[in-house]
Amino acid sequence: MKKINVFFGILCLSLLLGGCGQNAAEELPLGEANENPADAAAGTEETEEEETEEIPEEEIPEEEPGLPVIGEREIKNGKIQSYLTGEWIEQEKGNRRPIAVMIPNNAPAMPQYGLSKAAIIYEAPVEGRITRLMAVFEDYDELDHIGPVRSSRDYFVYVAMGYQAIYCNWGLARPYVEELLSRDTVQNISAAVEGIHNPSDEAFGRISRPGYATEFTGYLFTDGLEKAIKRQEYETEYDKLYVPPFTFIADDYRAEYTENEDASMIYPGGQKDNSGGYGAYNPYFEYNLQDNLYYRYQDGKKQIDEYDGSQLAVSNVVLQYCHGEVRDKKDYLAFGVHGEGDALIFTNGKVIEGTWMRYDGDATPAKFFDKDGKEIVFNQGKTWICNIWDEYSEFVEYE
């Protein structure tokens, strides 16, 4: 066999020197002539050297360096990096499905309890042109209770589904949420009120708050929550199809965005009253250079967590613009939280003009991109997402 191959190689070399096969070689792209296994077996060392063209080093294009990000999660000393914050957390908590709790945000409900422990806070307008919060918790074990807890709106439910969160509420906008909360795909812990067909009353109770209306005295109790999740037979861990909402910078790095515009003050509804949902209590965020956090203010005061007396603060603030509509005479609202839209992302004291996109249905979250279509790299820590009513976007201010 060895002799035949040598003979065949000599024969091919003779033919090439004589000009035979020239047209066939010209029709193949560079390097394709050696891709056939039979050709490779028949070739000799001399022919390979003739057909290989070295590209000068200076002509090889260099890839644009990107920010180092957290890749596949690893377990170290019993901890794993959170999908929601990028920070190291106990493995059990990092693999556990979060809970998404509806919390009122109007003055008569203040102060709320437990918000400083939330990994993500999602804020959106409701009827009356005030906002409501949906706090997404993965680390809530040390909290005895969370709240007060208020009623559901369907756009919050859809956002919670994207995080694979167990949705917790006390009450509902019945015409738009009753059927949704009854679906098998929406795993929820709901107080027993009219319109709820799978109640979990063991998870809720009232705490006396002198001077507060009854509607602001209902809380989610974490021991009852665990009992309800077990009784409802809900899955407690992320499934294999889970899509993390953010891409985070790797440990020991910071996403600085030095080329972007500075922005240390963020006013989701502007600095004066407006009817777009953020003006009633004039909330804003102030960036602190010392710890790189955005501190939340509302109604002219620091927004405080009753749990530990701390001011609410996050590493990232996102303004997610969504089309909104008034649905009926009760002023119930609808927001388009699927599809795509504009976004402003604030991190490290900078502002990034970008977009958001959510096209894979309810089970995946919105993802955020810059104007070049590259996914935003978030700094590790908590994130506050403000749903901005697109038709009132003119009121947004930052400086």
Helices and strands as residue ranges (DSSP letters): H 2-17, H 22-27, G 32-34, H 37-42, H 45-51, G 57-59, E 79-81, E 88-90, H 91-95, E 99-104, G 107-109, G 115-117, E 120-126, E 130-137, E 145-146, H 154-162, E 166-169, H 174-181, E 188-190, G 201-203, E 204-206, G 214-216, E 218-221, H 222-232, E 247-248, E 265-267, E 284-288, E 293-298, E 301-302, E 313-314, E 316-322, E 324-326, E 333-335, E 339-347, E 350-358, E 367-370, E 377-378, E 383-389, G 390-395, E 397-398
